[in-house]
Amino acid sequence: MRRLALVEGDEVLASAKVYAVDAVLDGRDVRVVGLGAVFTEALHRGRGVARDLIERILEQSAADGADLALLFSDIGPGYYARLGFSPLPAAADASLRIFESPRGGAPATMVRAGADRDLADIAAMGEIRASAYRFHLRRDRDAVSYAIATKRLLAGLGSPGARELQFFVAEEGASAVAYVVISVRNVAAGAEWTIEECGDRDPTGVRVGAILQVLLARNPAERRPSIRVWLPPGFHPPQIEIIDERPAAEVMMVRALTRAAESVHTLRAEDVMYWHGDVF
């Protein structure tokens, strides 16, 4: 990640974060330039400086070998559509309920805190699941580590007790076979969970569901948290119920920079795998 700015003399006009990301589109490796935190200084708004900055970034990125540009807009699609970006259908933001045994207790699943030694197993199981989708990121060990570290940093820099990042794995032998990464916000109404990402060697996701049941069983007397997640199409652990779905607040948008990436504009929701924790 780099932070770039458009300047005039010593004055910053606009700035943005720029990410270099590897992805797969229709079975081919593609290079992605990600844009985030695009910001125009108040005195310079209305002059087109953000557009100028974005176009310069994309021109240089294409010259450096990027195939497509990707961003997440929290201001709706209109502004970026005028810059040649199109919305990419993504997983809905789902609210979940976890089925629990009426007798209480947790399933007999070995769950422990995740560690660096689990990252290679997590990357491998993610690559297998992602291969069924037309578009997905290349999430190697370093990419998984970065996604978790940024959420930990956000929690650590917040007010004491307001946020925490939980990372758990289900283990068989010496290997992680499933995992969940959860951002927890503690508010007056109770805990709010956002499942940033999860994965399972079992295609059904049954061990992910078991991990969630174990986590809830830790404190049986506490009020159950609200739980939200972006579930990739076709991934539905049997221990969960989707209560409601709504469009994600962040609109995923893409712009092809080369002919090799033009098929990105034909993607449907079921073609895309992306986790909430990957948003930049």
C-alpha positions in Angstrom: 0.0 0.0 0.0 1.2 3.5 -0.8 -0.4 6.9 -0.2 -0.2 9.3 -3.1 -1.2 12.9 -3.4 -1.8 15.5 -6.1 0.1 18.7 -5.0 0.4 22.3 -6.2 3.6 23.8 -4.9 3.6 22.8 -1.2 -0.2 22.4 -1.0 -1.9 19.0 -1.1 -5.0 19.1 -3.3 -6.2 15.4 -3.1 -4.8 12.1 -1.8 -5.5 8.4 -2.1 -4.3 5.0 -0.9 -3.1 2.8 -3.7 -2.8 -1.0 -3.3 -1.0 -3.5 -5.5 -3.1 -6.7 -5.5 -2.9 -10.0 -7.3 -6.1 -11.6 -8.5 -7.5 -14.3 -10.8 -10.1 -13.5 -13.5 -11.5 -16.3 -15.6 -8.6 -18.6 -14.7 -5.9 -16.0 -15.6 -3.6 -14.1 -13.2 -4.3 -10.4 -13.3 -2.7 -7.4 -11.6 -5.0 -5.1 -9.8 -4.5 -1.5 -8.6 -6.8 -0.8 -5.6 -7.9 2.7 -4.7 -9.0 3.7 -1.2 -9.5 6.7 1.0 -9.8 9.1 -1.9 -10.0 12.6 -0.3 -10.1 16.1 -1.6 -9.1 19.0 0.7 -12.1 21.2 1.4 -10.6 24.3 -0.2 -10.1 22.5 -3.5 -13.4 20.6 -3.9 -15.3 21.1 -7.1 -12.2 21.6 -9.2 -11.9 18.0 -10.4 -8.6 17.4 -8.6 -9.7 14.0 -7.3 -10.6 12.9 -10.9 -7.2 14.2 -12.0 -5.4 12.3 -9.3 -7.3 9.0 -10.1 -6.6 9.3 -13.8 -2.9 9.8 -13.2 -2.7 6.9 -10.8 -4.5 4.6 -13.3 -2.4 5.8 -16.2 0.8 5.0 -14.3 -0.6 1.7 -13.0 -1.5 0.6 -16.5 2.0 1.5 -17.7 3.4 -0.6 -14.8 1.4 -3.6 -15.9 -1.9 -3.4 -14.0 -4.9 -5.0 -15.8 -7.8 -3.5 -13.8 -8.7 -1.1 -11.1 -10.8 -1.9 -8.1 -12.3 0.2 -5.4 -15.1 0.2 -2.8 -17.3 3.3 -2.8 -19.2 4.3 0.4 -20.8 7.3 -1.5 -22.8 5.2 -3.9 -21.8 4.3 -7.5 -22.5 7.6 -9.3 -19.3 9.5 -8.9 -17.0 6.6 -9.9 -19.3 5.6 -12.7 -18.5 8.9 -14.3 -14.8 7.9 -14.2 -15.4 4.7 -16.1 -16.0 2.3 -13.1 -18.9 -0.1 -13.0 -20.5 -1.7 -10.0 -19.5 -5.3 -9.4 -22.2 -7.6 -7.9 -20.9 -8.8 -4.5 -22.1 -10.9 -1.6 -24.9 -9.4 0.4 -24.4 -8.1 3.9 -26.2 -10.9 5.9 -27.4 -11.0 9.5 -27.0 -14.4 11.1 -28.3 -16.5 13.9 -26.3 -19.5 15.1 -28.2 -22.6 16.0 -27.4 -23.8 19.5 -28.2 -27.0 21.3 -31.2 -26.7 23.6 -29.3 -28.8 26.2 -26.5 -26.1 26.2 -22.8 -26.8 25.8 -20.6 -26.8 22.7 -19.9 -29.3 20.0 -16.9 -31.6 20.4 -14.7 -29.5 18.1 -11.1 -28.6 19.1 -11.0 -24.8 18.8 -8.0 -22.6 19.8 -6.6 -19.2 19.1 -5.1 -18.8 15.6 -1.4 -18.2 15.2 1.1 -17.4 12.5 1.8 -21.1 11.9 -1.8 -21.5 10.8 -1.6 -18.9 7.9 -0.2 -21.3 5.3 -3.1 -23.8 6.0 -5.6 -20.9 5.8 -4.2 -19.7 2.5 -4.3 -23.2 1.0 -7.9 -23.9 2.0 -8.9 -20.4 0.7 -7.2 -21.0 -2.7 -9.2 -24.3 -3.1 -12.5 -22.7 -2.3 -11.8 -19.6 -4.5 -11.0 -21.7 -7.6 -14.7 -22.2 -8.2 -15.2 -18.4 -8.8 -14.5 -16.4 -11.9 -13.0 -13.5 -9.9 -11.1 -13.7 -6.6 -8.0 -12.3 -5.0 -4.8 -14.3 -4.7 -4.7 -14.6 -0.9 -1.4 -16.1 0.0 0.1 -16.3 3.5 1.2 -12.7 3.5 -2.1 -11.4 2.2 -4.0 -13.3 4.9 -1.6 -12.0 7.6 -2.0 -8.4 6.3 -5.8 -8.6 6.4 -5.8 -9.8 10.0 -3.1 -7.4 11.1 -4.9 -4.3 9.9 -8.0 -5.3 11.8 -5.9 -5.9 14.9 -4.4 -2.5 14.5 -7.8 -0.8 14.2 -9.0 -2.6 17.4 -5.8 -1.7 19.3 -5.9 2.0 18.4 -9.5 2.4 19.5 -11.0 3.3 22.9 -10.1 0.7 25.6 -12.6 -2.1 25.4 -14.6 -0.7 22.5 -13.2 -3.2 19.8 -11.4 -6.4 19.7 -10.2 -8.8 17.0 -10.8 -12.6 17.5 -9.0 -15.2 15.4 -9.8 -18.9 16.1 -9.1 -22.1 14.3 -10.5 -25.7 14.4 -7.6 -28.1 14.5 -7.2 -31.7 13.5 -3.8 -33.2 14.2 -1.4 -30.4 14.0 -3.2 -28.5 11.2 -5.8 -25.8 11.0 -8.8 -27.2 9.1 -11.2 -24.2 9.6 -11.0 -20.7 10.9 -12.9 -17.5 11.6 -11.7 -13.9 12.0 -14.2 -11.7 13.9 -14.2 -8.0 14.7 -16.1 -7.3 17.9 -17.6 -4.0 18.8 -18.9 -3.6 22.4 -21.8 -1.1 22.5 -24.5 -0.4 25.1 -26.9 -2.8 23.4 -24.4 -5.6 23.5 -21.7 -7.1 21.4 -21.7 -6.7 17.6 -19.8 -9.3 15.6 -18.6 -8.8 12.0 -17.1 -12.0 10.5 -14.2 -10.5 8.5 -13.4 -13.9 6.8 -13.6 -17.6 7.5 -12.7 -20.8 5.8 -13.1 -24.6 6.0 -11.6 -27.6 4.3 -15.0 -29.1 4.3 -17.0 -27.7 1.4 -20.2 -27.4 3.6 -18.5 -25.1 6.1 -19.7 -27.3 9.0 -16.5 -26.7 11.0 -16.9 -22.9 10.7 -20.4 -23.3 12.1 -19.0 -25.5 14.9 -16.4 -22.8 15.8 -19.1 -20.2 16.0 -21.2 -22.5 18.3 -18.1 -23.0 20.5 -17.5 -19.3 20.8 -21.1 -18.6 21.8 -21.0 -21.4 24.4 -18.1 -19.7 26.2 -20.6 -17.4 28.0 -24.0 -19.1 28.0 -25.6 -16.5 30.3 -24.6 -13.5 28.1 -26.9 -11.8 25.6 -26.2 -13.2 22.1 -24.3 -10.8 19.8 -25.6 -9.5 16.6 -23.6 -11.2 13.8 -23.1 -9.9 10.2 -21.0 -11.4 7.4 -20.5 -11.2 3.7 -21.0 -14.9 2.7 -19.6 -15.9 -0.7 -22.2 -17.5 -2.9 -22.7 -21.2 -2.2 -21.0 -21.0 1.3 -23.6 -21.7 4.0 -22.6 -23.6 7.1 -25.5 -25.8 8.3 -25.4 -24.3 11.8 -26.4 -20.8 10.7 -29.6 -19.2 9.7 -29.7 -16.0 7.6 -32.1 -13.6 9.2 -31.9 -10.8 6.7 -29.8 -9.6 3.8 -29.1 -6.1 2.6 -26.8 -4.5 0.0 -23.4 -3.8 1.4 -22.6 -0.2 2.3 -19.4 -0.4 0.3 -20.1 -0.7 -3.4 -17.4 -2.8 -5.2 -16.5 -1.1 -8.5 -14.1 -2.0 -11.3 -12.6 -0.6 -14.4 -10.7 -2.6 -17.0 -7.3 -1.1 -17.9 -6.4 -3.7 -20.5 -8.3 -5.8 -23.0 -7.3 -8.9 -21.0 -9.5 -7.7 -18.1 -12.6 -6.5 -20.0 -14.5 -9.7 -19.0 -14.6 -8.2 -15.5 -17.6 -6.2 -16.6 -19.6 -9.4 -17.3 -19.3 -10.8 -13.7 -22.4 -11.7 -11.8 -22.7 -12.0 -8.0 -22.2 -15.8 -8.0 -18.9 -15.3 -9.9 -17.2 -13.2 -7.2 -15.5 -14.3 -4.0 -14.6 -11.5 -1.6 -14.5 -11.2 2.2 -15.4 -8.1 4.3 -11.9 -8.2 5.7 -10.4 -7.5 2.2 -12.2 -4.2 1.8 -9.8 -1.3 1.4 
